[in-house]
Amino acid sequence: MAGPIHPATVHFPITFITLAGVLDLLHAAATTPATAGYVQSSLKSLEFALPLDLLPTLSYYATIISLVTLAPAILSGIAQLLPLIKRDGFGSSKVKTAVAHAALNDISAGLLAYNWQTRSTVLNYTPSTINIALSGALAVPMVLYSASLGGSLVYKYGMGIGSSTSRGKKTQ
């Protein structure tokens, strides 16, 4: 490979995890009596014709796509993290940031796997309160914070920058 592939693999999981969580939260708001009217009138005023009973199905499939796209992101992240740990040990702030980044993503993957498994046998894939809390209140903030840590790894610590050019240089 010419350079680190991890940055190219993370955008789809971030997008689909966020989408699944937002759809679950929107479903919760649309089915809670105190907020259902607001959701329906908001969608109507936006002229957005989305059947609200379709939200759980869309969220369920967004969860599946998240899990599928997480696999290359996690594997490519491990491929970048292990040499960093070997070189710098666990004492550097760069490695600590990378490990926190990885741990948050791994926890998010576990939450999504739980949601996928528990909703797979439910009629219309309707999320339970626990599913909504895991996807909307936990996984989304965790993956967005993890994405911020990933940005810090690149822009603050220079992770992956210049990797492809340094391999081609000869030392004399």
C-alpha positions in Angstrom: 0.0 0.0 0.0 1.2 3.5 -0.8 0.0 5.0 2.5 -2.4 4.5 5.4 -5.8 3.3 4.4 -7.5 3.9 7.7 -8.5 7.5 7.0 -10.2 6.4 3.8 -12.2 3.7 5.6 -13.7 5.6 8.5 -16.1 7.9 6.8 -18.8 5.4 6.0 -19.0 3.9 9.6 -19.2 7.4 11.1 -22.0 8.4 8.7 -24.0 5.2 9.1 -23.6 5.0 12.9 -24.8 8.6 13.1 -27.7 8.0 10.7 -28.8 4.9 12.7 -28.7 6.8 16.0 -30.6 9.9 14.6 -33.2 7.7 13.0 -33.7 5.8 16.3 -34.0 9.1 18.2 -36.4 10.5 15.6 -38.5 7.3 15.9 -38.6 7.7 19.7 -39.7 11.3 19.3 -42.3 10.4 16.7 -43.8 7.7 18.9 -43.7 9.5 22.3 -47.0 11.3 22.8 -45.4 14.4 24.2 -43.3 15.0 21.0 -45.1 13.1 18.3 -47.1 16.1 17.1 -44.0 18.2 16.9 -42.2 15.6 14.7 -45.2 15.2 12.4 -45.7 18.9 12.0 -42.0 19.5 11.4 -41.8 16.9 8.7 -45.0 18.3 7.2 -43.7 21.9 7.2 -40.5 20.7 5.5 -42.6 18.9 2.9 -40.6 15.8 3.8 -42.8 12.7 2.9 -41.2 10.0 5.0 -43.5 7.4 6.5 -42.6 7.5 10.2 -43.2 3.7 10.5 -40.3 3.2 8.1 -37.8 4.8 10.5 -37.0 1.5 12.5 -36.4 -0.4 9.2 -34.1 2.3 7.9 -32.2 2.5 11.2 -31.9 -1.3 11.3 -30.3 -1.4 7.8 -28.1 1.6 8.6 -26.9 -0.4 11.6 -26.0 -3.4 9.4 -24.2 -1.1 6.9 -22.3 0.4 9.9 -21.2 -3.0 11.1 -20.1 -4.0 7.6 -18.1 -0.8 7.0 -16.6 -0.9 10.5 -14.7 -4.1 9.7 -12.2 -2.5 7.3 -12.0 0.6 9.5 -11.1 -1.4 12.6 -8.7 -3.7 10.8 -6.8 -0.8 9.1 -6.7 1.1 12.4 -5.2 -1.9 14.1 -2.6 -2.1 11.3 -1.6 1.5 12.0 -1.8 1.3 15.8 0.3 -1.8 16.5 3.6 -0.4 15.0 3.0 2.9 16.8 2.7 1.1 20.1 5.8 -1.0 19.3 7.7 2.1 18.5 6.5 4.6 21.2 5.1 2.3 23.9 2.0 3.2 25.9 3.5 6.3 27.5 3.2 8.8 24.7 0.2 11.0 24.4 -0.1 10.0 20.7 -0.5 6.3 21.6 -2.9 7.2 24.5 -5.0 9.2 22.1 -4.9 6.4 19.5 -5.9 3.8 22.1 -8.8 5.9 23.3 -9.9 6.4 19.7 -9.8 2.6 19.1 -11.5 1.8 22.3 -14.4 4.1 21.7 -14.9 2.7 18.2 -14.7 -0.9 19.5 -17.3 -0.1 22.2 -19.5 1.5 19.5 -19.2 -1.6 17.4 -20.3 -3.7 20.3 -23.3 -1.5 20.9 -24.3 -1.7 17.3 -23.8 -5.5 17.2 -26.1 -5.8 20.2 -28.7 -3.6 18.5 -28.6 -5.6 15.3 -28.9 -8.9 17.2 -31.8 -7.8 19.5 -33.8 -6.1 16.7 -33.3 -8.8 14.1 -36.3 -10.9 15.5 -38.6 -7.9 16.3 -41.5 -7.1 14.0 -40.5 -4.1 11.8 -37.1 -4.0 13.6 -38.7 -1.6 16.1 -36.1 -0.5 18.6 -36.6 -0.9 22.4 -35.8 1.9 24.7 -32.5 0.3 25.4 -31.7 0.1 21.6 -32.5 3.8 21.2 -30.3 4.7 24.2 -27.4 2.6 22.9 -27.6 3.9 19.3 -28.7 7.5 19.8 -27.4 8.5 23.3 -24.2 6.4 23.4 -22.9 5.2 20.0 -23.4 8.5 18.2 -21.6 10.7 20.8 -18.9 8.1 21.2 -18.2 7.7 17.5 -18.2 11.5 16.9 -15.8 12.1 19.8 -13.7 9.3 18.5 -13.7 10.9 15.1 -12.4 14.1 16.8 -9.6 12.1 18.4 -8.8 10.6 14.9 -8.6 14.2 13.6 -6.2 15.0 16.4 -4.1 12.1 15.6 -3.7 13.4 12.0 -3.6 17.2 12.6 -2.0 17.4 16.0 0.3 14.4 15.9 0.9 14.0 12.2 -0.3 10.3 12.2 -0.2 9.0 8.6 1.2 12.2 7.2 4.2 11.6 5.0 4.0 7.9 5.5 4.1 7.1 1.9 6.9 9.4 1.0 9.2 8.3 3.8 9.3 4.7 2.5 10.7 5.8 -0.8 13.6 7.8 0.6 17.0 6.3 0.8 19.3 7.0 3.7 23.0 7.3 3.1 
